[in-house]
Amino acid sequence: MKITKLETQLVNLPLPRPIKTAIHDMRSVGCVLLRLRTDQGLTGEAYLFTLNGVRLKAFDEMVRGFEGLVVGQDPHHVTAIWEDIWAEINPTGHKGVTISALSTIDTACWDLIGKAAEKPLHHIFGACREKISTYASSGLWLSYSLDKLQAEAQSFLGQGFTAMKIRLGSQKPSDDIVRVQAVRDVVGPETGLLVDINQGLTPKDAIRLGRELEPFNLIWIEEPVAAYDLAGHARVTAALDTPIASGETEYTRFGIQAMIEKKACDILMPDLQRIGGLTEMRRVAALAHAHNLPISTHFFTHESLTIAGSAANCMSVEHIDWFAPLFNEPLEISKGEILIPQRPGTGFSFRADLAKF
């Protein structure tokens, strides 16, 4: 099998309403859809995204810039393709848009490998489960009123979720406590609650807030301080009983290795676009496992199920519904778990009727 064509399509997905975190204002997600065509009629698919579609054409240009390293190759040589692109980007850098492009190409190659074998990728990788815990992450935003928080929390319960994530980072810590209490009052003591501070606090303030949040029995506190402040992360992790989750902003196994060495968190959260695709995600899962650390994948719910089904130390996947309009197939959620599809490859395919950006 040979890759004969690399195609991209730019798509903008408006969010139902503008939303905010401690550091983001979001109105849409712009996506570069990648399709790798082959001489056997199979198509491998993957995507990357930017918030509000900013600089999306730069991401598209980077993906298409690797056409010469991809077209004519057998996708089964996915590791060789990965290493060729890795060498090619040395002068440009091994973080940022270069890795996002590499990640997307790598994931599309793996999708082709699964389709050629007519097997789901988690079976090819070596399956350990057929469903995985998830949590609702498409709401409970910092910009919501208390009434809106409670209504959406109740809605998530009705959708079959048994855990959900609240965004924090208010100017007054007392407001964050009130927000968590409001959600806990609605969902009860058995529902899992996670909070994401979105890098909004200093280490000292994060420790102070984290101690006040301990009575709520949180699953984790996510990105309490700036992502690059690994020493600050380590201070917060050491000071609190509640687990600290982080890592979505790290690139490749080398970024994750630095987090592990600094003891920056208790739970690692690799992001498929930043980590280097499924090839590197598998390496990162193994690296974390070697240090007795769990992972929980960030965004990319559909493709990340291949890792969730094959990495024994994957504790959950993040359910974010922003990208559902891209796909023909829906995610199946039952009693707080997502069923891992048995369809070949990643198990999901792009809709043919998506409007161009």
N, C-alpha and C positions, 0 to 999 in steps of 0.2 A: 504494500500500500504506500502511495506517495501523496504528499500534499501538493495540490496543483494550483491552489489559489488562496490568497489571504484577503478577506473582505471585512470592512468595518462599516458600521452604521451608527450615527449619532442620534440619541433619543433623549428627550427631556420628560421627566415624570413629575408633574406638579404634586405637591403635598396637599392634603385636604384643606389645610389652613397653615399660615405662618407659625413657626414654633421657635422656641428659644431654649438654649442651655446656658450654663455659666459663661461660655465663650463662643457660642454659635447663634446666628440668626439664619433660619433655614426656610426656604420657600419651595425648593424643588431639588431633585437629584438628576444631574445630567449623566448619561451613560454612553460609553463606547461599547457597542456590541461587536464581538469578533466571531467570524465564521471561517473555519479552515475547511475548504473543499478538498476532496480526494478523488483519485482516479477510480475508486471503487464505489463512488456515489454516496459515501458517508460524509457527514459534516460535523465537525467538532465545534462546540460553542462555549463561550465564556464572556464575561463583561467586566469592566471597571467603571467607577463613577467618581464624580466630584460634586460637592455640595453646591447647589444653585447653578450647576453647569459651568462654573468659572474655570477658565483655561482648559476647557474640554478639548478644544482643537489641538492643543499641545500634547495631550495624552494620546489623541488619535494619531498625530504625526509620529509619535514615538513608537506606537504599536506597528504602524505601517512601515516605519524605518527598518524594521527587522525582517521584512519580507524576504530579502536575499538569503537570510540564515534559516528560513523556514520552508519556503516553497522548494519542492524537489526532495524534501526529506521524508523519511518514514517516521510517522509519529511514535512508533514503538521505540525509537531512539530518543525518547523524550529527555533523558538525562544528558545525552550528548548535546541536544538542542539547548537545554538549560545552561550547560557549561560554556557553549559557544557564545551565547548572549551575555553571560556573566563576564567573559573575557572581553567582549566587544565594548561593554559599558565602563570598563575600567577608567578611561580618561574622563568620562562624564560623571561617574559616581555610582556607588552601590546603595543609594537611598533615593527616595522620591519617585519621580515619574518614570525613571528607567526601570525600577523594580516593579512598578505597577504594570508596565507593558510586559515585562518578563513573566509576571504572575499570570496575566491573562492568556498569553500564548501557551504557557505550560499547562494551565487548567484545560484549555481547549484540546491540547494534544492528549491529555488523559481521557477526556470525554470521547475522543476518537478510539483510543485503545479499548475502552469499555464497550463501545458500540461494535467494534470489529470482533470482539470476543463474545458479544451478545450476553454480557454479564454486568451487573451493577458494580461500580468501582470498589465499594467497600468489600465485596467478595473477592475481587482481584487483590486488594491490599491485604486481605486476611481478616474476615469479619469477626467481631466480638459481640455484636448486638444487632437487633433489627428495629429498635426504637431508642429514643434518647430524650432525657428531660429537657424542657425548654422553659422559657419565661417570656412574658409579654414585654416588649421593649418599644412598642410603637406609640407610646403615650405617656401620661403622667409627667408632662413637661413642666419646666420651671416657670413658664409663662401662664400656666393654668391657675384659675381660682380654686379655692378649696372645694366648692360645689362641683366644679368640673373634674377635679381629681377624684372625688368620691364617685361620681357618676361613671367615669371611665373605668375605675377599678372594679365596680360592680359589673360593667360590661365585659371586662376581661374574664371574670369568673364565669359569666354566661357563655363565653366562647370556649370554655374547657381548660383555661389556664389555671394552674395551681401555684404559680409564682409570677411576680411582676416587678418591674424596675421603675423607681422614682428618681427624677432628676432633682438634684439639690444644688446649692451654691448661692443662696439668697444673701443679700447684703447684711441681714441680721440673722445670726445662727438660730435665734429663737423661732424665726419664721420657718426654718427647715424642720425643726422639731415638730412644730404644729402641722406641717404638711405630712410628715410621716405618721403622726398620730391620727390624722384625719383618714388616711388610707387604711391604717391598721384597724380603726374603728369599724370600717365598712367590711373588710375582708376577713376579719377574725384572726385568732392566734395561730391557726394551722396553715394559713397561706404563706408561702415564702415571699419575703420582701428583700429586694436588693436596692441599693442606692448608688447613683453615679454623680459624682461631684464635678466631672468634666474638667479636671485640672484647675478648679476655681479657687483653691485655698493655699495659704502658706502651710508648711509642716506644723507649725505651732497651732494655727487655727484648726487644721484638720484633726489634730490630736484632741483638741478641746471639744470639737463637735462630735468626733467619734466616741468619746467617753459618754457624752450625753445621749448618743443613739444606742448604746449598748442594751438598755432595757427592751428594745424592740426586737431583739433576737434576729438581726439581719443575716442573710446568707453571705453578703459581702458589702464592702464599701469600695467603689471603683474609682480609679484615677483621682485620688484626693488632692494631688499637687501636680505641678507641671510635669509633663511626661519625661522631659529631659533631666529632671531633678531626681536621679536615682538615689542619691544620698538622702534626700528629703523623703522619698518613698520608703526607704529603709527605716528612717526614724519613726514614721507613722506605723509601719508594719510591726516594729518592735514594741511600740507603746500600747497598741490596742489588742484586745482579745478578739474583736470582730475581724475576720479575714479581710485582707486587702487584695483586690484584683486589679491587674494592670497588664499592659503589653500591647494593646491594640495599635499603638503608634510606633512600635519598634519594627525595624526592617531586618529580615532574614535571621538565620540562626545566630548570627554574631550579635545582634541587638538583644535577643533573648538570653544569650549566654552572659552578656553584661548584667542583665537584670538578675539572673540567678546568682552570679558571683557577688553582687551587692546586697543580696537578700532583700530585694526591693518590693516583693509582694509574696502572697501566699498562693495565689491562683493566677496563672498566666493566660492571657487572652489574645492569642495570635489572630491577626486579620489577614484573610486570604490575599487581598490586594497588596498589602505591604510586606507580607512575609516571604513572598516569592513563589506563589502558586502551590498546587497540591504536592509537588515534589519536595519543596522546602517545608511545607506544613507538616509533612510526615516526619521529616528530620527533627523539626522543633518538638513535635509530640514525643518522639523518642528521647530527645534531650531532656525534656521536662520529666519524663518517666524515670530516667536514670537518676534524677535528683529527687524522686518521690514527690513531685509536684503535679497537681491536676491542671488541666487546661479547660477553658470554656471558649469556644470560638466566637469571634466578633463579627457581626453582620454576615453577609453572604450566606444566609440560612440554607438556601437550596444546595449549593455546591459543598458547603461545609459538612453536610450530612455524610458525605463519603468518608470524612475523617472521623466523625462521631461514631460511625459504624465499625471503624477498624482500629481506633486508638483506645486502648483499655482505660487510660487515664483521662479521657474526655468526660467531664462531669455533666456538661450541658451545651446547648447551642442557643444563641440569641435569636429570638423570633422578631424580625423587623419586617413589616408588611409593605414597605415602600416599593419593593421591586417585584411584587406579585404580578403587576400588569405586564411584565416582560414575558411571562411564561404561559404556555398552554395548560400545564398541569398544576393543580393546586397542592399546597402542603396539607397533609392530613394530621390533625391534632386530636388526641384523645387522652383525657385525664392527665393533662400536664405533660404529655410526651408527643413528640413528632415521630411518625412512622417513617422509616428510611425506605425510599422507593426501591422496588425490585426491577425497575426498568434499566436497560443498558446505559453505561456511562454514568454521568451525574444523575440521570433520571429525569431531566427537565429539558425542554426545548423552547426556543424563542417563538413568539407569535409572528406570523407573517404580515400582519396588518398594522404593525407599529408605525406611528407617524415619525418622520425624520425631524431632527432638531431644527 
